[in-house]
């Protein structure tokens, strides 16, 4: 039996597509992503604090074999950690929102930076801890 009440709001991707098409801008639909299983041994070195500008720290947590994205607190307070699905050993995504994380390693395999993509915006954050 269908639920009654207010209709669902359009997803951010669909609403951005509508705005872009009305303004004559190009908009690429989010690609279909497939999750893979990554071992905790591979996830652990990714955990830590990343700073994209002075004072704004995003934390990567690893718990029970899952990588979680803890966004920096904002005016509305702290947001719960977001479980991320692995697309590769360095690329992760939120299956419910337009959010991706890519980890950049140096030649020695050390994690140096995280690239955070949220709703079409990109932030580069250096690993500080």
Beta strands, then each sheet from edge to edge (+ up, - down):
strand 1: 48-53
strand 2: 56-63
strand 3: 66-70
strand 4: 82-86
strand 5: 91-93
strand 6: 99-105
strand 7: 111-118
strand 8: 121-127
sheet 1: 1+ 2- 3+ 4- 5+ 6- 7+ 8- 1+
end
